[in-house]
Amino acid sequence: MISRRDFLQVGMAASALVGASGFGNWARLAAQQTLTQDQLLDFDTFGNVTLIHVTDIHAQMKPIYFREPEINLGVGENKGQVPHITGAEFKARYGVADGSPSAYALTYNDFSALGREYGKVGGLDRVATVVKSIRAARPDALLLDGGDTWHGSYTCYQTEGQDMVNVMNALAPDAMTFHWEFTLGSDRVRELIEGLPFAALGQNIFDAEWDEPAESFESYKMMEAGGVKIGVIGQAFPYMPIANPGWMFPEYSFGIRDERMQEMVDEVRAAGAELVVCLSHNGFDVDKKMAGRVQGIDVILSGHTHDALPEPVVVGDTIIIASGSNGKFVSRVDLDLRDGQMMGFRHKLIPIFSDVIEADAEMTALIDEQRAPYLANLEEVIGTTDTELYRRGNFNGSWDDLICDALISEREADIAMSPGVRWGPSLLPGDSITREDIWNVTSMTYPNAYRTEMTGEFIHTILEDVADNLFNPDPYYQQGGDMVRIGGMGYRIDITKPQGSRITEMTLLKTGEAIDPAKTYQVAGWASVNEGTEGPPIWDVVESHIRKLGTVTLDPNTSVEVVQG
């Protein structure tokens, strides 16, 4: 019998929308440790429309380890709401058994031990197996890619995204939207888009000079599946010029533009759409707010914040699906559309356990072909780690600590700053650290590691600005990733305070002295959005540091005190 939590019931129009999540099935199998590929892919085909969602792959073509966040704090109305629960609270919410594969896939607890037991996750050749299986049952299923696809690896950097374009074309998506792709530069993005055999969507991608929809991108695409007309509307990351260097794509402006989103929903409805899908890179909390403001969206496929939720969240009449990142999950959503009304849905978050799901041979060959010219560089061992290396959470992960240590050591700095990005696979204690591993957490097109002087007051201003991007109670003002990672300095943050008063007790760790607002400090960092930033690329800085260490051993980072109110 499926338990109560496996069903969601909400009022919709004059009828009741009934949805079922398949999470309960694989969670119970996981608790029994009897997972097989057939069990992972098992799905009672339902209704007449199937959506397949992948997002935030970050150019990870091969199986990896990926640790879910330990700290994911919500503020305002989202405090304590999914996805802002982790660990034991998350397991209790979804009935996840300790030590099970589902605990390994969805939480951070005992990650290294469970990683050794259950193996790596992801791999686009395994994703291909899942997609082909779904299409075998529902040939007209729509595969939709939420973006952050052409970014995040050595080969993606070297080929300017071509490796991922080649592999994703083989998966044959029906549409995608965008974020980090724009950091390849406007000319390269347009070049790649012109050759895509599927729709490049973004209703909020505008020509900056004329303030009108950009010609290279469609706002929406009308599609058909199961005899149902479907309007798929794209929503690119709204805050590109704030979170990333605007000089790389000066022709474009973005923004949430929810008034125009409403216009697009009305337009596709007028064109006969019986189902409206928003393919979004807003981030989950922004999508929740948008769902409450824009009427008529049936499904939001959410991306950007890398959340993996085994059950949809329903806001009004809108179902919001979160499908994780790095190729670790694939979401399947089956919908029953009758006479223009959605009567129900079934959903399954499918974990890509690499040792369980068989690799698709054609896709494996294609992936290996992309990597072959670079294989010697990718596989070169730089060092080893005795510490679990991960990046994911509101504050420093151990990968971030290692990068900050490298910046302080190699650039002779007092303090280091590393961006609060969410992408980057994990390593287990005892693993070798290859050049590919380093690039997986540092690869971007503005990698220069700068060294500059900053006053204590200016450092405080930076921390306050980033904290407001993360902890502003209004999701529409949350304009970046996670908190900037700091090395060489400790501080206290009260996330309940208003901007300007969240950060206190800033301390220089090497002396124990309070940071003096008037004093100047040597600060090293990377990923500056300023054009012309000088310095060696961050991957060279980190590689040099690891070579000197030989074996990486990091103590737990206790330099940030978080007050949640």
Secondary structure, DSSP 8 states (H G I E B T S, - for coil): ---GGGEEEEEETTEEEEEEETHHHHHHHHHTT---HHHHH-----SSEEEEEE---TT--S-BB----S-----GGGTT-TTS--HHHHHHHHT--TTSHHHHHH--TTHHHHHHHH--B--HHHHHHHHHHHHHHSTT-EEEE-S--S-SSHHHHHTTTHHHHHHHHHH--SEE--SGGGGG-HHHHHHHHHT-SSEEB-TT-EETTTTEE-TTSBSEEEEEETTEEEEEEEE--TTHHHHTTGGGSTTEE----HHHHHHHHHHHHHTT-SEEEEEE-S-HHHHHHHHHHSTT--EEEE-SS--B-SS-EEETTEEEEEB-STTSEEEEEEEEEETTEEEEEEEEEEE-BTTTS---HHHHHHHHHHHGGGHHHHH-EEEEESS-B---SSS--HHHHHHHHHHHHHTT-SEEEE-------BB-TT-EEEHHHHHHTT--S--B-EEEEEEHHHHHHHHHHHHHHHH-SSGGG--SSS--EEESEEEEEETTS-TTSSEEEEEETTTTEE--TTSEEEEEE----STT--S-BHHHHHHHHHHHHSEE-------EEEE--
